[in-house]
Each structure stands twice: as structure tokens, then as C-alpha cells.
């Protein structure tokens, strides 16, 4: 499987640049994120709870000797904490922090597949009517007549913003 951007022809015969996205579910909703930031997908593992953290920080895991914080995306979006299920997994991805990369774990209900979306099939996020904050979305990818919200991981999972939330939480 190649993770390079390619070209894709749509139903109207148009072709153009494409990008690949990992799709995953939270409750009954499907979301996508840029595959280029994804390092690996692991089964839900035992986490060490870190005291004085907001609800969306579920804990840390040991990933080959590295301490990796795990973020509950459902909770990060302002919803109830995710429930652990048979398909619950952790997407390990590279988050940016002032130009530096840091591994984070993203807890999701299930991972679906990697899909190609042509650039011309990515619409800006709607100004209202989404189930999550607009600033957390990079866009809406049109796939087979449906729209899939594409998460902007740099904004939704900004290390600086999450650190400031932790500081406010501990005051």
C-alpha cells in the first residue's frame, strides 16, 4: 500500500490529485485523518492513569519503551468518554508541537480502512450542523455520495492547546 498522494478518477471522468485517509468510527459516526501522520494501529492496551489530567487524556502506554499519551477522541470532542469494546484500538500518530513531532495515541472505537479522496472532493467544513467543533475539521470528504468529516489533527489535537487545558484543569 502506497501512502503517497496519487490521482483518482471520479464518476464524471475527472481525475486529479488525491490524498489517502485512515477512516475510523466513534460511536455511529465515521471520521477520517491524513494517513501520512499515522505510524501504526495497535489493539487497546493497558494504560497507566496519570493523576490530575482532563477526561480526554485516558492515560499513557508503554510503546517499545516510549511513554505515549493516549487521547480519547470522543471525549476530546466534548462527548462522554469512549467505552471499551472488542474493536477499540489506538492509532499512534505524529502530532506537531512547535515544529517538533511527538507520538500520541488516539483511542477510537474501530478502524475501518484507508481510502483515497480526490482533492476536488474535499469541501470546507460547514459553518454549522456538525457534531464537533468546526475548527477541529480540515474538511468534508465526499465518498460515494456521503460526506466524511476529515479531522485536522494539528488543531483538534494541538499539543499546546491540550497542555493549556491541563494547566487550567489543575488550578
N, C-alpha and C positions, 0 to 999 in steps of 0.2 A: 504494500500500500504506500503510495507516494503522498507526502503531505505538502508538496509544492502546489502553488496556485496553477491552475490549468485553464482549459477552455471547456465550455459545455454548450450544447445546442439546445435551445428551448423548443417548446411545441410550435412556435411560429417560425422555426428555422433560423432564429437569430443565434449567433454564437458570440462569445465574449469571455473575458477573464472570469474565472471562478475562484472561490475560496472553499476550503474544507472546514467543516464544523463538527464537533462532537455533540450529539444530541443526548439529552438525559431528561428524566422526569422528576418532578416534585409534586407530590400528590397526584392529581389527574392532569397536570399541565406538562407540556414538553417545552424545553428550552434548548438553546444551543450556545456553544462557546468556541472560539477560534482554536482549532486543533493544534496550531503551532505553539501554543503555550502549554499544552498537555504533555507531561512527562510519562505518566503511567496511570493505570487504574488498578486499585487494589481492593480486595474484599474488606468489609468493615472489620476493623481490628480493635483490640482493647485499647482504650485511651486512658491516659492519666489526666484526671481533672486538675485544672490549675485554679487555685482559690482566687477570689476577687475578680473574676472575668465576667464580662457580659454573657447573656444566654447564648449568643450566636457562636461563642468560642467554646466548642464542646470539650476541648482538651488538647493534648499533644500525643503523638505517636512516635515510636522509635522506628525510623526507616533507614535500615542499614547503618545504624549508629548516629544518625542525624535526628535532632528533635524537630518535628514538623507540626506546627499548629493546625488543628482541624476546625474549619468553619462550617457551621450548619447553615447552608444557603437558605433554607426555608425560614429559619429564624432571622437571618441577616435581612431578609426581605420584609421583616416585621410581622411574620406569622408565628404560629405556635412552633415549638421545636419539632423536628422530624422524629418519626417513630422508626425504630429499627425493624427491618424486615429481612426476608431471605435475600432480596436483591440489593439491599443497601450497600453502597460502595463509596470509596473515597477516590476522588480524582485528584491526583498530585499534579500541580501545575506551577509554572513560574509566575510569581507576582512581581511587579516592579515597585521598587522603593527608591526614589531619588536616583533613577538610572541604574540601580543595582537589582539583581534578580534574587528572590528568596522563594524557596519552596513552601507552598501552602497545600493543605489538604482541603478538599471541598466535598462535604458529605451530601450525597444525593440519593434519592430513593432507588433509582436504577439508571444504568447507562444503556442507551439504545443502539446507536450506530454512528458512523461517520458519513456525512452527506456532503455533496457538492452543491453550492448555491452560486449561481452566476451573479456577478456584481450588479447587473441591471435588475435583479430580482430581490435586492435588499432595499427596503423602503425605510425612511426615517421613522423613529418611534412616534406613535401617536401622541398628541398633546393631552389626551385624557382617555380613560377607559381601560387602562392596563392594570393588572393585578399587582404590579410592583412599581417603584418609583421610576419615572421616566429617565432620570439621569443614570440609572443603572443599565439602561438599554443602549446598545450600539445601533440597533435597527430591528426591523421585522423582515425575516427571510421568507419569501413566497416559495413554497414547495408543494407541488401538486394541488394547487388551489387553496391551500391552507397557509396561515402565517405562523411562523415560529419565532418567538422573541429571542434575539441574539444578545447575550449578556456582554456588557462591556466590563471585563474583569478588572481593568485598571481603575474604573470608577466604583463599581459595586463592591470590589474587594481591595480598595485602596488601603495599603498598609498604614499610611499616615492618618487617614480618617479613622480607621479601626483603632489605632493607638490612641487617638484623642478621645474616642468613645470609652476606651478602657480607663483613661485618666479621669474622665468625668464620672464614670461609674464608681471609681474608688474614692471619690471625695466625700 
